[in-house]
Amino acid sequence: MEHALSLPRERVVTALLWRPEWPAAIVIAAAWVASPVLHASAVAPPALAAWALMVVAMMGPMALPAVRHVALNSLRARRGRAIALYFAAYVTVWAGFGCVALTGEWLAMSMLGIDRGAVLAAALALAAAWQVTPVKRRALFACTRTVALAPRGRRAHVACLRFALLQGRRSVISCWALMLVMVAVGHASLPWMIGLTAFVLFEELTLVGRETLPSAAVGLVLAAVLVATGL
């Protein structure tokens, strides 16, 4: 009986060893649960904190292949630290972009008096235009690039940080315009979060998604027209 119970345990342990990115996946899942709960609370969260939580939920899944690379190329004794270091640096890059994007939103709506619908339509149109640029295409096809990681010591930490900053920068170059859409909708809409996350996952993790950028641009243009006309 004890042997029979130990078999599932062994399988779980083996699966976790082969999927060492699971701690990051748990953090991402928690962000998906916490984000709508936070926005539904009576106390409005700070804009940058809400943005960081949304980034973990939406951009975190795209980071999992890189997190797996970091974990598998780190000694087991420092694997947890390596994953935490990479993920924190990756989210920090997006937080920096968030500061700029949220400031731009405030200027557009508070200082210039532009309504949210117009901001959203403009963001969708900008995202459509960015989809067909060579810069976007190069950044998208660079998503599978990795770097060599030192096994231990300060060199390991530096290499991990460098890889996180490289991937964070590449991710921002590829997805900044799409994430402006989330800024425009107030980064509190669960349907928009789900839709855009699926959109980005399809682009980043499938060859078909990378080859259909013009079609995606057409879809974004149609969405911009629908928002602009109030349909």
C-alpha positions as CSV (number, residue, x, y, z in Angstrom):
1,M,0.0,0.0,0.0
2,E,2.8,2.4,0.9
3,H,4.6,1.5,-2.3
4,A,1.4,2.3,-4.3
5,L,1.1,5.7,-2.7
6,S,4.7,6.5,-3.3
7,L,4.4,6.0,-7.1
8,P,2.3,9.1,-7.7
9,R,4.6,11.1,-5.4
10,E,7.6,10.0,-7.4
11,R,5.9,10.9,-10.6
12,V,5.0,14.4,-9.3
13,V,8.6,14.9,-8.1
14,T,10.0,13.8,-11.5
15,A,7.6,16.0,-13.4
16,L,8.6,19.0,-11.2
17,L,12.3,18.3,-11.9
18,W,11.7,18.3,-15.6
19,R,9.6,21.4,-15.4
20,P,11.6,23.5,-13.0
21,E,9.8,26.7,-14.0
22,W,6.8,25.7,-11.9
23,P,7.4,28.3,-9.2
24,A,7.1,31.1,-11.8
25,A,4.0,29.4,-13.2
26,I,2.4,29.5,-9.7
27,V,3.3,33.2,-9.3
28,I,1.6,33.9,-12.7
29,A,-1.5,32.0,-11.7
30,A,-1.7,33.9,-8.5
31,A,-1.4,37.2,-10.4
32,W,-4.4,36.1,-12.6
33,V,-6.4,35.5,-9.4
34,A,-5.3,38.6,-7.6
35,S,-5.6,41.1,-10.5
36,P,-9.5,41.1,-10.8
37,V,-9.8,40.8,-7.0
38,L,-7.6,43.9,-6.5
39,H,-9.5,46.0,-9.0
40,A,-12.9,44.9,-7.5
41,S,-11.8,46.0,-4.0
42,A,-13.1,49.2,-2.4
43,V,-9.6,50.8,-2.2
44,A,-8.1,51.6,-5.6
45,P,-4.6,50.2,-5.9
46,P,-1.7,52.4,-6.9
47,A,-1.5,52.5,-10.7
48,L,2.1,51.1,-11.0
49,A,1.3,48.3,-8.6
50,A,-1.7,47.3,-10.6
51,W,0.4,47.5,-13.8
52,A,3.1,45.3,-12.3
53,L,0.5,42.7,-11.3
54,M,-1.0,42.8,-14.7
55,V,2.4,42.4,-16.3
56,V,3.1,39.3,-14.3
57,A,-0.2,37.8,-15.4
58,M,0.0,38.7,-19.1
59,M,3.7,38.8,-19.9
60,G,4.8,36.1,-17.4
61,P,3.6,33.2,-19.6
62,M,5.9,34.4,-22.4
63,A,8.8,34.3,-20.0
64,L,8.4,30.7,-19.0
65,P,10.6,29.2,-21.7
66,A,13.4,31.5,-20.7
67,V,12.8,30.7,-17.0
68,R,13.1,27.0,-17.9
69,H,16.4,27.7,-19.6
70,V,17.7,29.5,-16.5
71,A,16.5,26.8,-14.2
72,L,18.0,23.9,-16.3
73,N,21.3,25.7,-16.6
74,S,21.6,26.5,-12.9
75,L,23.0,24.3,-10.2
76,R,20.1,22.9,-8.1
77,A,21.4,24.7,-5.0
78,R,20.8,28.1,-6.6
79,R,18.0,27.3,-9.0
80,G,15.3,29.0,-6.9
81,R,17.4,32.2,-6.6
82,A,18.2,32.1,-10.3
83,I,14.5,31.9,-11.2
84,A,13.6,34.7,-8.8
85,L,16.4,36.9,-10.0
86,Y,15.4,36.4,-13.7
87,F,11.7,36.9,-13.2
88,A,12.2,40.0,-11.0
89,A,14.5,41.6,-13.5
90,Y,12.1,40.8,-16.4
91,V,9.1,42.3,-14.6
92,T,11.2,45.4,-13.7
93,V,11.9,46.1,-17.4
94,W,8.1,46.1,-18.0
95,A,7.6,48.2,-14.9
96,G,9.9,50.8,-16.4
97,F,7.8,50.8,-19.6
98,G,4.7,51.1,-17.4
99,C,5.9,54.3,-15.8
100,V,6.2,55.9,-19.2
101,A,2.9,54.5,-20.5
102,L,0.9,55.5,-17.5
103,T,2.3,59.0,-17.5
104,G,1.4,59.3,-21.2
105,E,-2.2,58.1,-20.4
106,W,-2.5,60.7,-17.6
107,L,-1.3,63.5,-19.9
108,A,-3.6,62.4,-22.7
109,M,-6.7,62.2,-20.5
110,S,-6.2,64.7,-17.7
111,M,-4.1,67.4,-19.4
112,L,-5.3,67.2,-23.0
113,G,-8.9,66.1,-22.2
114,I,-9.0,63.1,-24.6
115,D,-11.7,60.6,-23.7
116,R,-10.8,57.0,-23.0
117,G,-12.6,55.7,-26.1
118,A,-10.4,57.9,-28.4
119,V,-7.3,56.8,-26.5
120,L,-8.2,53.1,-26.9
121,A,-8.9,53.5,-30.6
122,A,-5.6,55.3,-31.1
123,A,-3.8,52.5,-29.2
124,L,-5.4,49.8,-31.3
125,A,-4.4,51.6,-34.5
126,L,-0.9,52.1,-33.3
127,A,-0.7,48.4,-32.4
128,A,-1.9,47.5,-35.9
129,A,0.8,49.7,-37.5
130,W,3.5,48.2,-35.2
131,Q,2.5,44.6,-36.2
132,V,3.9,45.0,-39.7
133,T,7.2,46.8,-38.9
134,P,10.5,44.9,-39.4
135,V,11.5,45.8,-35.9
136,K,8.5,44.0,-34.5
137,R,9.2,41.0,-36.7
138,R,12.8,40.8,-35.6
139,A,12.0,41.1,-31.9
140,L,9.3,38.4,-32.3
141,F,11.7,35.9,-34.0
142,A,14.4,36.6,-31.3
143,C,12.1,35.2,-28.6
144,T,13.9,31.8,-28.6
145,R,17.4,33.1,-28.3
146,T,19.3,32.1,-25.2
147,V,22.7,32.9,-23.7
148,A,25.3,30.8,-21.9
149,L,24.9,30.9,-18.1
150,A,27.8,30.5,-15.6
151,P,27.1,27.7,-13.1
152,R,27.9,29.5,-9.9
153,G,29.1,32.7,-8.1
154,R,28.8,36.3,-9.1
155,R,29.2,35.5,-12.8
156,A,26.1,33.3,-12.6
157,H,24.0,36.2,-11.1
158,V,25.3,38.7,-13.7
159,A,24.6,36.3,-16.6
160,C,21.1,35.7,-15.3
161,L,20.4,39.4,-15.0
162,R,21.8,40.1,-18.4
163,F,19.6,37.4,-20.0
164,A,16.6,38.8,-18.1
165,L,17.3,42.3,-19.3
166,L,17.9,41.1,-22.9
167,Q,14.6,39.2,-22.9
168,G,12.7,41.9,-21.2
169,R,13.9,44.5,-23.7
170,R,13.0,42.1,-26.6
171,S,9.6,41.5,-25.1
172,V,8.9,45.3,-24.7
173,I,10.0,45.9,-28.3
174,S,7.7,43.2,-29.5
175,C,4.6,43.9,-27.3
176,W,4.8,47.5,-26.2
177,A,2.0,48.7,-28.6
178,L,-0.3,45.8,-27.5
179,M,0.3,46.6,-23.9
180,L,-0.7,50.2,-24.6
181,V,-4.1,48.9,-25.3
182,M,-4.3,47.6,-21.7
183,V,-3.3,51.0,-20.5
184,A,-6.1,52.5,-22.6
185,V,-8.7,50.2,-21.2
186,G,-7.5,51.0,-17.7
187,H,-5.6,47.7,-17.2
188,A,-8.5,46.4,-15.2
189,S,-10.6,44.6,-17.8
190,L,-10.4,40.8,-17.4
191,P,-11.9,40.1,-20.9
192,W,-9.2,42.4,-22.5
193,M,-6.5,40.8,-20.4
194,I,-7.5,37.3,-21.5
195,G,-7.9,38.2,-25.1
196,L,-4.6,40.1,-25.5
197,T,-2.7,37.4,-23.5
198,A,-4.0,34.7,-25.9
199,F,-3.1,37.0,-28.8
200,V,0.5,37.5,-27.6
201,L,0.9,33.8,-26.6
202,F,-0.1,32.8,-30.1
203,E,2.4,35.2,-31.6
204,E,5.3,34.4,-29.3
205,L,5.0,30.7,-29.0
206,T,3.8,29.5,-32.4
207,L,5.4,29.7,-35.8
208,V,1.9,30.3,-37.3
209,G,1.5,33.3,-35.1
210,R,4.7,34.8,-36.1
211,E,3.9,34.4,-39.8
212,T,0.4,36.0,-39.6
213,L,1.4,39.5,-38.4
214,P,-0.4,41.2,-41.3
215,S,-3.6,39.4,-40.6
216,A,-3.4,40.3,-36.9
217,A,-2.8,43.9,-38.0
218,V,-6.1,43.9,-40.0
219,G,-7.9,42.5,-36.9
220,L,-6.5,45.3,-34.8
221,V,-7.5,48.0,-37.4
222,L,-11.1,46.6,-37.4
223,A,-11.1,46.7,-33.6
224,A,-9.9,50.3,-33.7
225,V,-12.7,51.2,-36.1
226,L,-15.4,49.5,-33.9
227,V,-14.2,51.4,-30.8
228,A,-13.9,54.7,-32.7
229,T,-17.5,54.4,-34.1
230,G,-18.9,53.3,-30.8
231,L,-20.1,49.9,-32.1
